[in-house]
């Protein structure tokens, strides 16, 4: 994402697929404050979405951002066939599909765009079995895998042909691959193992992850690393425990350059690693987001209201746990 995500350097009726039963949430009521924030945020995204499925705030025309917004709707249990936001979801997915190269399956202009767009397709397909999405998802996964094969480090960076890698972009692809696998798309074990091996090279003895090495660790990158290890079911190691402890010491951290990017990953990392710590952080995050949410339901920041709002809502989405990627 040239304008939006590259600076992260610094830091068809559709049949529901088998998965977690939404009714299970009845035994664990959603906090009223969370529901209030979320419903206001969704209304903001819905009313500001353009007819072509994107947003006109400077970054909302990038398929990765559209993907995050689509996931924000899905994470609330919204259905692309029924309900008040069905058309918003459909338009968002159609926009992503239109951005995909019909030849090589590449979505957008960077691997950030491609990774988040692929994740959105995987989550949507995992919940609603649309053959059109399946075809696009298979191509998108193939692009991620072919890019990794060309990368001597076993990871990814901005371009599919890049020879370098970093934990932010690599983590994005790893999560997309696990989501695709959960949705039934074949992903070789070797590819995931190779990717995790790269990520571990960037983890220090204290559990913190750096950008391209173990030096310069950051909470955001550590949250990404913990999420990847969690999805790989590699949670019984001393370094995983160290990474979880690292995050527990940074519960008050806020990413200044890319607000809501940290919150998006932190919520998932803590939920998978230590649900009690997640509960503590979730209450804190809910108070924080409630205080800064705008009158129109959007969230402030310097990266565009569509990204800001989608990221903020997704940091609360573990309260609902509708997305397949949130299942333990």
C-alpha positions in Angstrom: 0.0 0.0 0.0 2.1 2.8 -1.3 0.2 5.7 0.4 -1.1 3.9 3.4 0.7 0.9 4.6 4.3 1.1 3.4 5.3 3.5 6.2 4.4 0.7 8.6 8.2 0.1 8.2 8.2 2.2 11.3 6.6 0.1 13.3 -24.5 -18.1 -3.9 -27.3 -18.3 -1.6 -24.4 -18.5 0.6 -24.4 -21.4 3.1 -22.8 -20.7 6.4 -19.7 -22.9 6.8 -19.2 -25.1 9.9 -17.6 -23.2 12.7 -18.3 -21.7 16.1 -22.0 -21.4 16.9 -22.9 -17.7 17.3 -25.5 -18.7 19.9 -22.6 -19.6 22.2 -22.2 -15.9 22.8 -25.6 -15.8 24.6 -23.8 -17.3 27.7 -21.3 -14.5 27.7 -23.1 -11.2 27.0 -21.4 -8.5 25.0 -20.6 -5.5 27.2 -23.0 -2.6 26.4 -20.1 -0.2 25.9 -18.6 -2.5 23.3 -21.8 -2.9 21.4 -22.4 0.9 21.4 -19.0 1.6 20.0 -19.3 -1.1 17.4 -22.7 -0.3 16.1 -21.9 3.4 15.8 -18.7 2.5 14.0 -20.4 0.2 11.5 -23.0 2.9 10.8 -20.2 5.3 10.0 -18.5 2.8 7.7 -21.7 2.0 6.0 -22.8 5.5 5.3 -19.4 6.6 4.1 -18.8 3.7 1.7 -18.9 4.5 -2.0 -21.0 2.8 -4.6 -17.9 0.9 -5.9 -17.3 -0.6 -2.4 -14.4 1.6 -1.4 -14.0 4.7 0.7 -12.9 8.2 -0.4 -10.7 9.2 2.5 -7.3 8.8 0.8 -6.7 5.2 1.8 -10.1 3.6 1.5 -9.6 2.8 -2.1 -6.9 0.3 -1.3 -8.1 -3.3 -1.2 -6.3 -4.1 2.0 -8.2 -1.3 3.8 -11.5 -2.4 2.2 -10.6 -5.9 3.4 -10.3 -4.7 7.0 -13.6 -2.8 6.7 -15.3 -5.9 5.4 -13.9 -8.0 8.3 -15.3 -5.4 10.7 -18.8 -6.1 9.4 -18.3 -9.9 9.4 -16.8 -9.8 12.9 -20.1 -8.4 14.2 -22.0 -11.3 12.8 -23.3 -9.4 9.8 -24.4 -11.5 6.8 -23.6 -10.7 3.1 -27.1 -12.0 2.1 -29.3 -10.6 4.8 -29.5 -7.7 7.2 -28.8 -4.0 7.2 -25.1 -4.3 6.0 -25.4 -7.1 3.5 -24.9 -4.7 0.6 -21.9 -3.1 2.3 -20.2 -6.4 2.6 -21.0 -7.5 -1.0 -19.8 -4.2 -2.4 -16.6 -4.5 -0.4 -15.9 -8.0 -1.5 -16.7 -7.1 -5.2 -14.2 -4.2 -5.0 -11.5 -6.6 -3.7 -12.2 -9.1 -6.5 -12.1 -6.3 -9.1 -8.6 -5.3 -7.9 -7.2 -8.8 -8.4 -4.9 -9.5 -11.3 -6.7 -12.2 -13.3 -3.3 -13.6 -14.3 -1.2 -14.0 -11.2 -3.8 -13.3 -8.5 -2.1 -10.2 -7.0 -4.5 -7.9 -5.2 -3.5 -4.2 -5.1 0.0 -2.7 -5.3 1.8 -4.1 -2.3 1.9 -7.3 -0.2 0.2 -5.4 2.6 -2.8 -4.8 0.4 -2.6 -8.4 -0.9 -2.3 -9.9 2.6 -5.2 -8.1 4.2 -7.4 -8.5 1.1 -6.6 -12.2 1.1 -7.5 -12.5 4.8 -10.8 -10.8 4.2 -11.6 -13.2 1.3 -10.6 -16.2 3.5 -12.8 -15.0 6.4 -15.8 -14.4 4.2 -15.4 -17.7 2.4 -14.9 -19.5 5.8 -18.3 -18.2 6.9 -20.2 -18.2 3.6 -19.3 -20.6 0.9 -19.3 -18.5 -2.3 -17.6 -20.2 -5.3 -16.6 -16.8 -6.7 -14.7 -16.0 -3.6 -13.1 -19.5 -3.5 -11.6 -19.0 -7.0 -10.1 -15.6 -6.1 -8.9 -16.9 -2.7 -7.0 -19.8 -4.3 -5.3 -17.4 -6.7 -4.4 -15.0 -3.9 -2.9 -17.9 -1.8 -0.9 -19.1 -4.8 0.6 -15.6 -5.1 1.7 -15.6 -1.5 3.3 -19.0 -1.8 5.1 -18.2 -5.1 6.4 -14.9 -3.6 7.8 -16.9 -0.6 9.5 -19.4 -2.9 11.3 -16.5 -4.6 12.3 -15.0 -1.3 15.7 -16.3 0.0 14.6 -15.5 3.6 11.4 -17.5 3.4 9.3 -14.4 4.1 7.8 -11.4 2.3 8.2 -7.7 1.8 6.4 -5.0 -0.2 6.7 -6.7 -3.6 6.0 -10.3 -4.6 9.5 -10.3 -6.0 11.3 -8.9 -3.0 14.4 -10.6 -1.7 14.2 -9.0 1.8 11.6 -9.6 4.4 10.2 -8.0 7.6 8.0 -9.2 10.4 5.1 -6.8 9.8 4.5 -7.9 6.2 5.5 -11.5 6.8 3.1 -11.7 9.7 0.3 -10.4 7.5 0.8 -13.2 5.0 1.1 -15.9 7.7 -2.2 -14.9 9.2 -3.8 -14.8 5.7 -2.4 -18.3 5.0 -3.8 -19.8 8.3 -7.2 -18.2 7.6 -7.2 -19.6 4.1 -6.3 -23.1 5.4 -9.0 -22.8 8.0 -11.4 -22.0 5.1 -10.4 -25.2 3.3 -7.8 -23.9 0.9 -4.6 -26.1 0.8 -1.5 -24.5 2.3 1.7 -26.6 2.5 3.1 -27.2 6.0 6.5 -26.4 4.7 5.5 -22.9 3.7 4.2 -22.1 7.1 7.2 -23.7 8.9 9.6 -21.7 6.7 7.7 -18.4 7.5 7.6 -19.1 11.2 11.3 -19.9 11.1 12.0 -16.4 9.6 9.8 -14.8 12.3 11.6 -16.6 15.1 15.0 -15.2 13.8 13.6 -11.8 14.6 12.6 -12.7 18.2 15.0 -11.7 21.0 15.7 -13.6 24.2 13.2 -11.4 26.1 10.4 -12.5 23.6 10.3 -9.2 21.8 10.2 -9.1 18.0 12.2 -6.7 15.9 11.4 -5.5 12.3 14.1 -7.4 10.4 16.1 -8.8 13.2 15.8 -9.3 16.9 17.1 -5.8 17.4 14.7 -2.8 18.0 11.8 -4.9 19.3 8.4 -3.2 19.4 5.1 -4.2 21.1 3.3 -4.1 17.7 5.7 -6.5 16.1 5.7 -8.7 19.1 1.9 -8.9 19.0 2.1 -10.0 15.4 4.7 -12.6 16.3 2.6 -14.0 19.2 -0.4 -14.2 17.0 1.5 -16.2 14.4 2.8 -18.6 17.0 -0.6 -19.0 18.4 -2.2 -19.8 15.1 0.6 -22.4 14.6 -0.3 -23.9 18.0 3.2 -23.3 19.2 2.3 -21.9 22.6 4.2 -24.3 25.0 7.7 -22.8 24.6 9.7 -20.6 26.9 10.1 -17.9 24.2 6.4 -17.9 23.6 5.9 -17.3 27.4 8.5 -14.6 27.2 6.7 -12.9 24.4 3.4 -13.0 26.3 5.2 -11.5 29.3 6.6 -8.8 27.1 3.1 -7.9 25.9 1.8 -7.9 29.5 4.3 -5.2 30.3 3.0 -3.0 27.4 -0.7 -3.0 28.0 -0.7 0.8 27.9 1.3 1.1 24.7 -0.2 3.0 21.8 1.2 3.1 18.3 1.6 6.8 17.4 2.3 6.4 13.6 -0.4 3.8 12.9 -3.0 4.0 15.6 -5.3 1.0 15.7 -2.8 -1.3 13.9 -1.3 -2.2 17.3 -4.7 -2.6 18.9 -5.8 -4.9 16.0 -3.0 -7.3 16.6 -2.7 -6.9 20.4 -6.3 -8.0 20.9 -5.7 -11.2 19.0 -2.3 -11.9 20.5 -3.6 -11.5 24.1 -6.8 -13.5 23.5 -4.8 -16.4 22.2 -2.0 -16.3 24.7 -3.7 -15.3 28.0 -7.4 -14.6 28.1 -7.3 -13.1 31.6 -4.8 -10.5 30.4 -6.9 -9.9 27.3 -9.9 -9.3 29.5 -8.0 -6.6 31.4 -6.7 -5.0 28.2 -10.1 -5.3 26.5 -11.7 -3.2 29.3 -9.0 -0.6 29.0 -9.2 -0.6 25.2 -13.0 -0.2 25.4 -12.7 2.8 27.7 -10.1 4.3 25.4 -12.1 3.9 22.2 -15.3 5.1 23.8 -13.5 8.3 24.8 -12.1 9.1 21.4 -14.9 7.9 19.0 -16.3 10.8 17.0 -19.9 11.9 17.0 -20.4 10.3 13.6 -19.1 6.9 14.9 -15.7 7.2 13.1 -12.3 7.3 14.8 -9.6 10.0 14.6 -6.2 9.5 13.2 -3.9 10.4 10.3 -4.5 7.3 8.2 -8.1 7.8 7.0 -11.4 7.3 8.7 -12.0 3.9 7.0 -8.8 2.4 8.2 -9.0 4.0 11.7 -12.6 2.9 12.2 -12.1 -0.7 10.8 -9.0 -1.1 12.9 -10.6 0.2 16.1 -13.7 -2.1 15.7 -11.6 -5.1 14.9 -9.7 -4.6 18.2 -13.0 -5.1 19.9 -14.1 -8.1 17.7 -12.9 -10.7 20.1 -15.9 -9.8 22.2 -18.0 -11.3 19.5 -15.8 -14.1 18.1 -17.7 -14.6 14.9 -14.7 -14.6 12.6 -13.2 -18.1 12.0 -9.6 -16.8 12.6 -10.7 -16.0 16.2 -11.4 -19.6 17.1 -8.9 -21.2 19.4 
